[in-house]
Amino acid sequence: MWSQLRSWARGLTGRTAIESDMDAELRFHIEARAEDLLREHGGPGLTRDEALRQARLEFGAVDKAKEECRESRGVGTIESFVQDLKYGARVLRKNPGFTAVAVMTLALGIGANTAIFSLVDGILLRPLPFPQTEKLVDVTGTYPKGAFVAMRERVTSIEPAAYAEGHEFNLTGHSDPKRLTGTLVSAEFFSVLGAKPALGSTFLAGQDHAGQDNFVVLSDSLWQRRFGSDPSIIGHPISLEGVNRTVVGVMPADFRFPSAKTEVWIPLRNDPSDTHSYWAGDFLNIFGRLREGQTLPRARTEIRMFQAHVGELFPWPMPQSWNANISVVPLATGLVSDVRGRLVLLLGAVGLILLIACVNVANLALSRAATREKEIAVRTAMGAGRTRLVRQLLTESVLLAGIGGIVGVLLATEGLQILKIALPPDTPRLAEAHIDWRVMLFTGALAIVTGFLFGLAPALHASRTAIAESLGSASRGAAKSVSQALRGALATTEIALAVLLVIAAGLLIRSFWTVSHANLGFRVATTATARITPNEEFCSDAQRCISFYRELVQRIESHPGVNGAALINTLPLDGRIAKRSLEIEGHPPDSSAPLPLVWLNVVTPEYFSVMSMPISSGRTFSAQDETSAPVAVMSAATAHRLWPAADAVGHHFRFSGEQEWRTVVGVVPDTRAYSFSQNAPDLFDGVIYIPFTTKATMEQGGIPSDMTLTIDTRLDDRQVQEILRTTVAQLNPEVPASDVRSMTRVVADSVATPASTAWLFVAFAGVALLLGVIGIYGVLSFLVAKRTREIGIRMALGAQKRDVLWMVMREGLKYALIGISVGLVFALLATRLLASELYGVSPVDPLTFAFAAIVMGMVTMAACYIPTRRAMKTDPLIALRHE
Amino acid sequence: MDKNMELLQGTLDMLILKAVSLGPLHGYGVLLRIQQISKERLEIQQGSLYPALYRLEHQGWIASEWGESENKRKAKYYRLTAAGKRRLLAETEKWNRMANLIAGILSTKPEEV
């Protein structure tokens, strides 16, 4: 054992010394033998040189013996690996064309995988950046403040915390007013996460009770942009939504919970006396930290118990379905549950690309192996065994894959930046994705596996041929059928995989096209939008608020280039919704059945004309409605739902909590305001429009204070922004005009997720097609080159160009047809995985399948073109002289 | 009997150990010694001698050092180590047992069964 280690160590450290020792020893042997031969048969018949020659002959293959010596000493593996590596590098350098194509192909495959893996790693795999992250859990389902407070008091297995995203606050008192995105959080939000502020402190227990909640924690980016990174801001009040809140802390730049959009964290305002806000206001997301000794299953059981009884606390009956399938899952899982499926899809797609790349390089290597037959035959004759040859060829493959991997990482670094832009910005943990040692490790492993994957078949094949062939007869005659069959199979696989990706991309694009070209029911082109958001407090005086808005709309309309302007509280496809329940005249509320729930749109009279919404029956609003009895317009489906038997116009309803009845004065067609397929969310009974008057009260009591301006104009966003900035500032310098976007932009943003998935798949399919073309081209070129002689003979015997054309095309067609058929079958089985990403198109959409088959067929034909033309130009005379 | 007999598989190591047990030898010397003892009746592939020497050295049964040959040239000499001595004894004993056994089987006559 010891001697083995020593000999091994010596082998590693003094490699060159041992090599020269070995040379000297063998030389001594041969010379000694030669001297003996001279002594025995010496004389004029045998010269010294001849004796040496004979000694060498007797000895046999010196290199083979040396190789065996190295192996028997046990360092052969490492030593020969280094040797193989050097040899491989030399071979690759000598074939720059092959090397470049192979490296680029592999770099594309490995790079795409690295980029997507870095996303998967950052979003799905990496633990959350909090201490003892394994104890953080997510309570699926949402609860109003009252229910959360009850949970905090009763549940013992976890320490819960709550938050509500997407609140907005006007920051005033420093330069221009600014609309901030904030997250309402319970007092223990930061402490449960274990997040420490970069400056100051976070919230203390009890700071989420009404009256003790005038505090705020700032995000790092807001602190830098708005407060010039001034540390003395801690302890000072800032004016948010007209309320002074003391800045208690600034979070570090890498704290982005619940998402990177949050600019301020503001305590919940738990006020049991405000029944609406306490039991029906924000529905909060809940997470928590397992207490000492508690487990996830126990927390799950306890939360389910809690859920069974929490309904009794509500001042009104809660539906059975509310939070019915509540569970507790690890927080990291809960946060990203929406994106997991999509990321796995992307990973699958790039996996396919890598497979195609491997097949491609394997094909290239096979073609090249044919030209290397002589080299390999020489190496065999010099004493290289089959395993040795395979090892050498595999080392070369892995080296190639390694270079591909390095270039791939460079591509991936760029690719990740593009991905981060392409993916919707609200993708959770997107900012955490980056290329680091974990990703590098993955890439390294991937490169090695890739090297084996594409190297094994050609290596085994080449070494087998080497044994079968003798030096002289290599490469003469007809194409070798085995290697041609293998190459054909590889090309076919490539086409099949490419077809699969093209179909996936086709389905996603069709789905995306379907949704984005649906008739939305309102005008998208030449509509500009902007959020005009006075403080809530400003709008508590309804008359003042309405006057401000009316004046604003008039001034905007008077600008040249503006054809019309209107206001709405919740812009279509913007993600914001105002809910309101109502009571129909003649149908007294029944305590067992919930009241009809509608999406309440508060609009100015011009809204319908500015958005080009036609009227189905009755009328829209007019200036008179501001002073007359309250009126409403509803969508056709809503009218039908509430008054199934009759025309809704002329009927009455009232919103819960109000006394006055509203008259339905008109019906408008349904639009796709909530999503590309729905006018309102599932739980809703319809969509109602009411005029923006002092009676336009929302669920929480007051009139809406955050209206969106819609403008019919051909001016671009910049011009609109400029008009708005000056106009609003003249009217009220405290009011921000934010989120200036064309309606086209609003629509595009609402499909950002399916759009990004679709475009990524299109990119992947493009790469797959490109690689497929290279593959087919390679196989056919090789075929033509191999059969030049045969083609020459055929032509000499009278074959026409047409026959030659057919001969080559037939081969290409064969691969294409088999590949496309196999690809279509794969796709039939695989595209159902895409179902969740498809809207309005079946996963086995025949049109898309046919399209993919045609595209692939045309692309393969194009790939056949150059080799075919070369074959047709074959000159029989030259071909027959060939070799 | 043929003058030259092919070496039985796996016996070369044993012969090398025996050869160097009679005194340190260089590689060529090992070859000559085996041929001399066998009275030139064994054919040894010269190319396979050195891998065997390296293997035995790697296993610690023989050790090597550079010395001077009969005709004043630098040559690598192999000698048996203590472990090699034990190994040679064990191998010899095993071989004898096996040879007797096989010989016994082969010399069996029909009536003895």
Interface residues (C-beta under 8 A of the other chain):
Chain A: W2 S3 Q4 S7 D21 M22 A24 E25 L26 F28 H29 E31 A32 R33 E35 E58 F59 G60 A61 V62 K64 A65 E68 C69 E71 S72 R73 G74
Chain B: H26 G27 Y28 L31 Q45 Q46 G47 S48 Y50 P51 A52 Y54 R55 E57 H58 Q59 G60 S69 N71 R73 K74 A75 K76
